[in-house]
Amino acid sequence: MSIKGVGVGKTSGFLRLIRPMNCIAMSFAILVGASLTGFSNMHWLNLFLGAVTAFTLTGAAMAVNDYYDFDIDKINEPLRPIPNGDVPKKAALLVTGILTVVGLVFAYTISLYCLLFAIAAWAIMLAYSTFGKRSGFSGNLLVSACVAAPFLYGSLVAANVVRVNILLFASMAFLSNTGREIAKGIVDVQGDGAHNIRTLAVRFGERKAALAAAAFFIFAVCLSPLPLIFNLVSFWFVPFVLVTDVGLVWCSASLIMNPSRSNARQIKKVVLFLFIFGLLSFIFGMFR
């Protein structure tokens, strides 16, 4: 069984194309946003639909990004599904289209507000893939906006409004992910430079980019006590956020001391892992 020569053995290539762990993380962020708003009057079906929306639109964004990054990934990430031949380049657009339609339909079944928000988030994702990435730092900010968006979307799913406290958690996600994106620019500096993508690492060098990434990590850490100070969470928030904070401080120090491509690659993986603890801190912080 195959589609235009893509056999069943290529299935793992399509899974890697959409980055399932990234999709799951975005779906989990919906749960966080909804939990911070409150589950008492929420329809649980809407929560499921919101999680599916996040999963599919994130997968679509990953696929279309790899489509546009084909030439760059041949240098930076030759083992990704499209450069190594596991997934035909045109098939990535098919995957993008299918997942986008599914995501927007599910968003519409929740509410018109959710559909409009999903369209806006998708527009930002597409803007990043088509021209935002090549702008460098502003492209990093676009990605971080997409990472913060599920928290806001979760609030919409739960209550059709965005609560003020959700903005604080979204800000923390925005800052820490911006640091990760800058670190990713260090990893991709060779291919980015060859294709005139003006990341901080390309414009100012790896060391200054490492300092900038560390600054965003530390800014995120500095915001972490605020939920406790304003009594938005319980003490159960503390153990998980401590893991996140200590990890981000360690990543900052490591990146500054060793701003090499190999270390930056490791740091961006660690930060993704720390995101999970950050999300757990928000969830457990709601238990009182």
N, C-alpha and C positions, 0 to 999 in steps of 0.2 A: 504493500500500500504506500503510495507516494503522491505528493503534490508537486507537479512540474519538476520531478526528479529529486524531490526532497523525501527520503525514505524515513521509516519509523526510527531508524538509528540516529536520525538527526534531531530527534525530539529534545534531547538534552541541550542542543545548540539553541533552540528556540527558548527554552527555559532560561538559559544563561543570558539570552538577548534581553529579556524583560527584567532580569535581576530580581528573582522572587523575594529575597531577603529585604531589599529596598521596598518592594511593594507591601510586604507584611508589616514592615516598620511604619509605613504611611497609614495602613489600615488600623494599626494599633494606636497611632496618634489620634485617629478619629474617636476611639474609645476614651482616650485621655480627655480630649476636648469636651466630649459629652458628659463624662463623669464630673468634670469641674463645673459644669453647668447644672447638673443634677439629673438623676434618673427617674425621679418620682412621677413626673407627668409625661414621660417620654414613651413613644411606641417603640418596642424592641425591634419590630420589623424595620423601622427607619434606621436604627443603628446598624443592622445587617446591610441594608441597602447603601448606607454611607460608607461602610467598610469596603464593600465591593467597588463603589465608585472610586475610592482612593486607590485600591489595588489595581484596577484596570487602567485608570488614567496615568498612574505612575509607570506601569508596564509599557503603556503607549509612549510615554515620554522617553523611557530608556531605549526603546526600539528606534524611534525617530532620531534620537541623538546619535545612536550608532550608525544610522544611515548617513547622516551628514558628516560624521567623523571618520568615515571609511579611510580616507587618505592619511589622516593623522594617526589613526589607530594602527595602520600598517607599520608605523615607526614606533609609536608609544606602547601599544597594546596588541601585538600581532597575534596573540592567542584568543582574542575575542572572536565570537562566532562568525562575524562577517569577514574579517581579514583572513581567518584561517580556513574559510570555505565551508563551515558547517551550516551557515544560513546564507542563501542568495541575497544580494543587496536589495533587490526589488521586493523580496518576501518580507523584509523589515517594514516596508510601507504598508503591505497588506495587514500585518500584525498590528501596526499603529492604527490603521483605519478601523479594524474590528474592535479593538479594545477601547478606542475613543467613543465609538457609537454605543457600545455596551455601557460605558461609564456615564455618558450623558443621559442615556435613557433611564438608568437607575437613579441618577440625581433628580431627574424630572418627576419620578414617581414619589419622591419625598416632598418637594415643594418647588415652587418657581424660584424662590430665593436660592435654594440649593443648586438649581440648574444654572442660574446666572453666575453664582460663585464658581461652580465647576468650569463653566465656559471661560471665565476670567483666569482661573488657575491654568487651564489648558493653554490659553493664549500666551501666558507668561512662559510656560514650558516650551511652546513652539518658538517663541521669540528667542529664547536662549539657544535652542538648537540651530536655528537658521542664521542668526546674526549676533546674538548676545554674547556667545562664547568668545567670538573673535574680538570683542571689545575689551576683554580682560576683566578687570575688577568689577565693572558694572555687571558683567555676566555672572560673576560669583554671587552678587547680590540677588540676581534673578533666581538662581538656584536656591538660595537661602529663603527667598520669599515662598518658593514652592514647598520647602520643607516646613516652614511655619504655618502654611495654609491649612493643613489638616486639623490643627488645633482649633482654628477659627471655624472651619467647616463642621467639626464635631459639635461646636456650640450651636450652630445653625440647625443641625440635625436634631439636637435635643430640644431646643427652645425657640427656633426661628429668630434668635437674636444672638449677637456676639457680646458676651459679658466682659466687663472691664478686666476682671482677674485673668481671663483667658489671654488677654493681650500681654500680660507679664510673662506667662509661660511661652507664648509664641515668640516673644523677644529673646528669651534665653535660647530657644532652638535656632532662631535666626543668627544670633551671634556665634554660637559654637559651630554651626554649619559653615558660616562664612570663613572661619579659621580653617576648617577642613578643606574647603574649596581652594583656599590659597595654598595650603600644603599640597593639594593635588596638582596645582600648577607647577610646583617644584618637581614632582614626579614626571610631568609631561613637558618639561621645559625644552627638551630637544625637538620633539615634534611640533610643539607650539611655535617655537622660534622659526622653524623651517616654513611654517605656514602663516607667519605674521600674525599670530594670536598674541595680543599684547597683555599677557598676564603680568602680575607683579614680579614673578620670577624672571620672565623674559625682559622686562623693562629695567628692573633694578638689581637683578641677581638673586641667587638662592638665599643668601644670608639675610638680606633685607626682607625678602618675602617670608622667611621663617619668623622674623621679629613681628611682622604684621599678623601672621597667623596666630602666634602666641598671644598677641595683644587681644585678639578677638576671643580666644579661649579664656583668658583671664577676665575679660569683661563679663562673659557668661557666668563665670564662677562668682563674680562680685554681686550678680543679681540673685544668686541662689538663696541667700538668707531672707530675702524680702517676703516670700510666702509665709514664713514663720513669723516674721515681725508683724505682718498685717493679719495674722491669724487666719490665713487662707487654707492651711493644711494642719494636720496633726503631727505629733512627734514621729509617727511612722515614716514620715517623709525623710527624716534625717539620715538613717543608715544608707539608704539608696543614693541620696544626693551626695553624701560624703564620698561614696565610691566614684561617682561622676566627677566631683570637684577635684579629688586627689588625682584621678586619672588625667584630667585636663591640665592640671598643674604639671604633672610629670611629662605629659606630651609637649607642653610648652618648653620646659627645660631641655628635654631631649632634642627637640627640633632646633632650638637656638644653639646648643652645643654641637649638633651634628646635622646641618641642613643639607645633607646629601640626598640624592634621588632615592636610594634604597631605604634610608631611614624615614624619609617623608612618606614613602609607600606604606611602610609599617605603621606610621602614625595615623594615616587616614583610615586604616583598618581598625586600629584601636579606638579611634574616636567614634566610628560607627557602632562598635560594641558598647561604648560608654553611653551612646544615645539610648540604648535599651534600658540601662539603669536609670537614666534621667526620666524616661517615660514611666518606669516602675515607681520612681519616687513620687510622681504626681498621682498615680493610681492609689498607692498605699497611703499617701498623705490625706486621702479623703476619708479614711477610716478613723473614727473618733471614739 
